[in-house]
Amino acid sequence: MQFSKSLLFTAVALIAPLAIEASPISPSPTLSIDGLTFSNFTCSTMSSGTIVSPGCAASPSSSGVAVSTITIPGIGIEFGASNFLAADSSVNDLRINYTVTASASAITAVGLYFDAIYAGQAVSSVTETLYDTFGNEITQATVQVGSAVFGSPAILSDTIALNGAYTTLNVTKDINLMALANSSTQFSYVDQTFNLSAAPEPGTSALMGGGLTLFGLVLRRRFSQKQAA
């Protein structure tokens, strides 16, 4: 899966419009879709070498990092950047933090999808870490793509099964791009999807409530009869 530099920048030109309708991370947006709310976004970048990171702030007509809600490949959010790259002996690292809250059900699994291209000796990776509301780490996953010199197979998607059901998660997403001399790599988007536990239907909830009430009355009657005897 190696690309020439001309193909790299052609692909970038085609990918860039994806971020046009997205909200910039700075100032921090609050986004909602299908019972999920995303908030408390923070972003930081670290660069070294010949290529300097464009930073986290973005607007609909400029470069940078932006976020939008998605429904494909699942319900969640997408982070996109039109010119976040590493080339010719440089490293770019982008760290994004945010909170996701489920209002009507609970989160049981998280999906991570990644799209990047590279030329020469380069690698792009995303490490995802999930925390509970007390700051305890729940789990972590990494997806990546790059040349064989880094000894890492391409992993473009992963599903993180949680050890329980959570209504609130704090997420840290670390996107790292590294390129040696005469090489380059760039990510176009990172998707985050969320699996939710099924909420009971209103009729089912009412039926369960009525059944429990009836069961309680039967137990009370039997207890009263036993005492009378």
Buried (B, 14 or more C-beta within 10 A) or exposed (E): EEBEEEEBBEBBEEBBEBBEEBBBBBEBBEBEBBBBBBEEBEBEBEBBBEBEBBBBBBEEEEBBBBBBBBEEEBBBBBBBBBBBBBBBBBBBBBBBBBBBBBEEBBBBBBBBBBBBBBBBBBBBBBBBBBBBEEEEEBEEBBBBBBBEEBEBEEBBBBEBEBEEEBBBBBBBBBBBBBBBEEBBBBBBBBBBBBBBBEEEEEEEEEEEEEEEEEEEEEEEEEEEEEEEE
